[in-house]
Amino acid sequence: MIDFWIGAGLLLLAALAFLLLPLLRGRGVQAEEDRTALNVALYQERLGELAAQQAAGTLDSEQLEAGRADAARELLDDTEGSTTTRHNNHLGRAVPLIAAILVPLVGYGLYLHWGASDKLQLAREFTEQPATMEEMVGRLERAVKAQPESAEAWYFLAKTYMNRERPADAATAFEQVVKLAGRQPELLGQWAQALYFAGDRQWSKQLQQLTDEALRGDPHEVTSLGLLGIAAYEEERFAEAIGFWERLVATLPAEDPSRDAIQGGIARAREQLGESAPASVSKPAGEMVAETGAGLTVEVQLAAEVVDKVRPTDAVFIFARALSGPPMPLAVKRITVADLPATVNLSDADAMTPQLRLSNFEQVRLFARVSRDGNATRGEWQGSSEPLAPDDADAVKLTIDQPVAP
């Protein structure tokens, strides 16, 4: 912003130069004052000459008085003209000075009210690649503060909150998007999804209303269909889950990579109902991985500086999340701090929901999080890995050394 203020300062100096230019011309006032003093001196000299002529007998008393009156009248005429000039010059000098003081103050006040320096700064920041996700979140938060009427800025912030496992914040942001962009089916579905995970995966009347409205607007709205299937499956309403997921599969393109995961969830729901999977539904790759025992081996330990800051009974969640995909964990295991250091294996058998499996994604990231209250969505300390393939045979070492942002 320094170049902006330099430019503004130069423009201000140019404006002040025009305002103060009349003051430079005000030097004529001094010349006028000198002329008045000269007139007074000439008047006095004239009086002296008249007195000398009377003493010499050249002028009588009447002529002397007439000469004095003429000299006084001439002096009075010169003085009145000079006074008017001085008054006008003083007024002309005061106006530029007042304007020179008011213009910067008024200009600065108007800029604070209508200016956009914060938007200019954000625009410059967004031209640079953020060093961390936290920096990106901060930029987006400042963007919506500077442009609260921008539905696009709110949407990107909501998506980022979901990717950062902040569903409550994401739900608030999606609500703003809906207010600004309208109640579009896809936005309602994503808002409902955020509310679902922010509410500890508990179904509510509000969620039902949002998904119903989304499907009325678009019967093929994928987020709502997937969410309704998840909720039905977790509440052991397996027949309803199959119905939602079958509608979802019929909506997705044939090349969509998530089709296999959803078909796997349908097959699992049919098993729960005691039904056999249709011949057209092949066993997904995720189940084959689970049967062969393949998966990721994770070695988890506490950093030395964290040992004294946790309790043995604190829960430790080890989970995998898709690098490019939904924010929900793909596989999870739970131990306690007392079990550390520990080695665990994550596979499709540890999937939280049947349609989201490790084997259905090309790259994942591993996390180990300490949570004192036993809630996997929040905690106090965590460690994370670099992106890796879900079938990586090498053991992944995770050190819990990072404080979790509140």
N, C-alpha and C positions, 0 to 999 in steps of 0.2 A: 504493500500500500504506500510505501514511501514515495514512489514515482508519481502516484496520484496526488499526494499532498504537495509535492514540489510543483507540479503543473498548476494546481489550484492557487498556490502562493504566487506564482509568476503572473497569473491572470489577475489576482487581487492587486499586485503591485502596479500592473498596467492601469487598472481602474482607478487606483488612488492617484496615479500620476495625472490623469485627466481631471480628477476632482481638485487636486491641489495646484494645478497650473495657474488658476486665477490669483493664488497667493503670491506667486512670483511676480505677477504684474502689480501687486499691491505696493511695490516700492515707490510708485508714483505719489503715494500719500505723503511720503517724507518731502518730496520736492514741493508739493502743495503747501506743506507747513512752512517750508523755507521761504516760499513766495509771500506768504502772509506776514512773516516776520520782516521781510524786506519792505512790504507796504507800510508797516507800522513805523519802521525806521525812516522811510521817506516822508511820512506824515510829520514826524517829529522834526525832521530837517526843514520841511516846508514851514512849520510854525516858527522855527528859529529865524529863517530868512525874513518872514513877515515882521517879526519883532525887530530885527535889525533895520529893515527899511523904515519902520515907524520911528525908530530912534534917530535915524539919519534925516528924518523929516520928509521922506518921500511919500509915506502913507499917513493919512489921518486915521482917526479912530474908527470911522465907519468903514473905510476901505480895509482896515486891519480885521474887523469883525467879519466882513464879507469874505475875505481871503481864508480866514479860519473856518468859516462855514463850508466853503467849497472844498477845502482839504479834508474836513471831517466827512463830508458826503461821499467823496471819492473813496476814502478809507472804508467807510461803512459798506459801500457797494462791493468792494473787493472782499471784505471779510465775510459778508453774507454768502457770496458765491463759493468761497473757500469752505465755509461751514457745511454747506449742502454737499459739496464734493466729499469732505471728510466723512460725513454721516453715511453717504452711499458706499464709500470705500470700506468703512468698518463693517457695514452689513454684508457687503460682497465677500469680505474676508471671513466672516463668521459662518456663512452658509457652507462653503467647501469643507471647513473644519468639522462641522457637525455631520455632514454627509460622509466624510472620511472615517469618522468613528462609527456611524450607524451602518454603513454598507457592509463591512466585514461581520458585524454582529448579526444583522438581519440575514445575510447570506448563510452564515453558519447555522443559524436557527432553522432556516428553511431547508437546508440540506439534511439536518438531523431528522426533520419531519418527513421529507419526501425523498431523501437520497437513498442510495442502494450500495453503500460501501461493503456491507456484509455479504450481499449477493455477489459483488465483484470478487471479494476474497474467496468465496466458495467456488466460483467459477474457475479461479486460478488453481485452487487446490485439486479440483476434479480433473485437471489436465495432467496431474502427476499420479503415478501409481502408488496406492497406500502401502505402507510397510507392513501393517498388520491388519487383521480383521477388526480389532478394536478401533483402529484409526478410521477405517471405513465406516463403522457404526457411528462414530463421532461426527464424521462429515455429513452423513445422512440425517442425523439428529439436528445438526445446525441448519441443514437444508430445509427441513420442514418447519423449523422455527423462523427462518427467513422468508419462506414461501408457504405459509400454512394453507393456502388455497390450492396448492399443487397436488392433485390426486396421484400423479406419477411418483412424486417424491415420497409420499406416504406409502405407496405400494412397495417401492424398493426397500424402504425401511422395514415394513412388515415382513417381507420375504427374508430380509437379513436377520431380523429377530428370530424367525423360525429356524433358520440355519444355525443360529447361536444358542438354540435351546432356551429361548425366552418367550414361550408361547403367550404368557399374560400380556407382555408388551406388544407382541404381534397382534393379539386380539384387539387391543386398543387402537393400534395403527390401522388394521383392516376396517374397523368401525368408521374411522375417519375417511378411508378410501370410499366406503359405501355412501357416506354422507355427501362426498364431493362428486363422485362419478356415477351415482345412482345404484339401484339395487339390481345389479347385473348378476345372473345366476352363478358365474364362476367366482365372483367376489364373495357372494354369500356362502358358497361352499368352502372357500378358504378361510373366511371368518369363522365359520362353524368349526372347522378343523382346529384352528388356533384355540378357540374356547374349550374344545374337548380336551386337549392336552393341558391347557392351563387349569382345568378343573379336575385334575388327577383322573382323567379318563372316565368320568362319571357323566352318563347321559342326562340331559335336562330338557325341560319343556322348551326353553329358548333354542337349543340345538335342533329339536324336532321341527320347530317353526321355521328356522332358517333353511334347513335341508328340504323341507316340504316346499317352501317358496322357491328355492333354487330349481328343484325338479319340475315345478309347475312352469317355470320360465324356460327350462331346457331339460327335457326328460333324460338326456344323455350327459348331464353334467357330471364329469368323472370324479371330482373331489368329493362331492356329496354321496355318490354311489359307493365309492371306496370307504368313506367314513361310516356310512350306515352299515356296510358289511362288517367292518371291524367291530363296531359297537354291538351288533347282533351276535357275532361270534363270541365275543368276550362275555356276553350275558347268556351264552349257551342257547341262543335262538338260531340254531344251525340252519334250519330250513330257510329262514329269512335271509341269513348271510349268503346262502347259495343263490337266492333270487337276486339280491343286489349285485353280487359279483358276476353272475352270468349276464346281467344287463350291462355291466361294465366291460366285460370281455367282448360282447357283441358291438360295443361302441368303439373300442380301440382299433387302430389300424393293424393289419396283419404283421407288420414289421416292428410293432412296439415291443421293446424288450421286457416290459412289465407283464405281458400277457401270460408268460409261463408261471410267474409268481402268483398271479391271481388264480390261474387254473390249479396250481398246487393248493391254494387255500380252499378252493371248491372241493377238491379231492379230500382234503383233511376234514372238512365239514361233513362230507358224505360218510366218511369213516365213523365220525362221531354219531351219525344217525344210523349206523349199521348198514349203510348202503355201499355197494361196490361202485367204483368210479366207472363212468362210461368208457367204452373201448376207445373212443376218439380222444380221450384225455390221457395223454402219456404222463408217466411219473416225472415230475420236474427234476431238473438237475440238482436242485437243492436237496431233495430227499436222498438222492444217490450219494451225495457227499456225506450226508449224515450217516447213512448206513455203512459207508466204508470207514467212518471215523476220521475223515479228512477235515481240516479246519485250520485255525490259527492257534499257535501256542504262544501264550503271553506270560512273561515273567514280570511280576509286579513287586515293587519294593518302595519303601519310604525314603525320601531324602533325609539326611542327617539332621538338617535344620527343622524338619517337620515332626520328627519323632516326639518331641516334648509338647507339641501343640495339638495332638490328637489323643483320643482315648482308646483303649483296647476294644471297647464294645462298639465303637463307631462302625457303621456299615461301609463297605467298599464295593462299589459297582464297577465291574469291568465290562465294557460294551464296545461294539463296533457300529460305526455309522457310515453310510454311503457318502463318498466324496461328492458326487453329483447325484442328488436324489432327495427323497423325503428326509425331514429332520429326525424322524423316529429311529431309535436304535434297531439294528438288524439282529443282533444277538447280545444277550446279557447274562452275566453270572454275578452272584452276590456272595461276598465273604465278609470277614470282619478284619479290623486292624490287627487283632491278635493273631490272625493267620499269616500275616506278612513276615518275611517275603514268601510269595506263593507263586506257583506255576499252574495256570488254568488253560483249558482248551475251549475255544469258541467255534461253534459250527452251526449248521442249520437246525440242529436239535435244540439250540438255545434261542431260537427265534421268538420274539415277543408276539408276533402275529404271523399266521401262515402265509400271507402273501408277500411278506418282506423277509427275504433270506439272504445270507451272505453270498451264496452261489449265484445270485441273480444280478450281481453288480461287479463291474470290472475292477474298481478300486474302492477301498474303504480306509477309514482312519480309526485307530483304537484309542480308547480313553480309560483311565482308571480314576474314579472319583470317590473321595471320602465324604460321607454325609452323616452328620451326628444324629439327625432326626429320622434317618432311614428313607429319605425321599430322593429318588434317583435323579429328579429334575433339578435339584439344587444341592449344594454342598459347600464345603469350606476349602478343600484342597483337591487338586487333580494333576494328572500327567497325561500326555498325549503322544502319539506316534506320528511319523511322516506317512503320507499316503502309500498304500501297499496293496498288492493283489490278495484276494481272500483265500487263495490256495497256496500262499507263500509257505514253503516248508521250513524256513528258518524261524527260530524262536525270536519273538519280538520283546525287547526289554522296555518296560515302562517304569519310570521313576516319578513318584508323586511329589512334585516340588513347586507347583504353581498355585497361588491363591485363586479361588474362584470369585469372579466379580459378583457382587450382590445383585 
